[in-house]
């Protein structure tokens, strides 16, 4: 949605990281719109797939890596 490709992320972060970091720390970061793609099903019909921007995916993965070790212990016990 934002036109940034995976290989362009390091350069994008070089220029924008400070403002992104401030938004994240202040709870003001807002994800961008998700690109919708229709994937054909083998049995017919289509399935809607949402593709987040590269920046949003980086934020999601960072949160996952931070929280997963904490929550996996809880869910493994259940």
N, C-alpha and C positions, 0 to 999 in steps of 0.2 A: 504494500500500500504506500509506503514512504519512498520507494525507489532505491533503498539501500540494499545492496547485495551482500551476501555473507563475506566475500573477500574485501568489500569496502568498509566493513565494520571497524577495523582498527583505525583507519583514517578518520572515520566519523567520530569515534570516541576521543581521538586526539583533540578535536576541536570542540566537542560538545560535552565531555565527561563532567566537567565541573557543574554545569547547569543540571544535568541528569542526576548527578549525585545529590545536589541540594533538593531537587524535587522528590527523590526517593526518601531521603532522611526526614523531610518535612511532611511526608505523606501526601504530597501533591502530584506525584507522577500519575498520569492517566494513560492507559494503553491506547494504542491507535486502533482504528477500525480493522477488523479481520477481513481478509480477502476470502470470498466464498468461491469454491470450485465444486462442480458436480462431477462425481466419479461414477462411471457405469458399474452396476452390479452384474455379476456373472448370470444371475437368475433373471435379469431384466430390471428395468427401472434405474434410478440413480440414487446416489447417497451424497448428501451435502457434506463437504469438508471445509473447515475453517483454517486458514493459514495466517498466523500472526506475523507481524513485521519482525525483522531480524532483531531489532532492539528489544521488542517485547519478549521475544523468545530468549534472549540473553538474560533479561530480568527474571523471567519465569524459571529458567534453569538455575540461576544463582540462588533464588529463594529455595528451590527444591534441594539443592546441594547443602544449604545451611540447615533446613528443617528436617530433611530425611533422616539423618543420624539420630535426632531427638525423637521423632515420632515412630520410626521403625521399631525401636525397642518396645514402645507401648503396644503397637499393633501385633508384634510377634508374640507377645504374652497372651493376648486375647485369643 
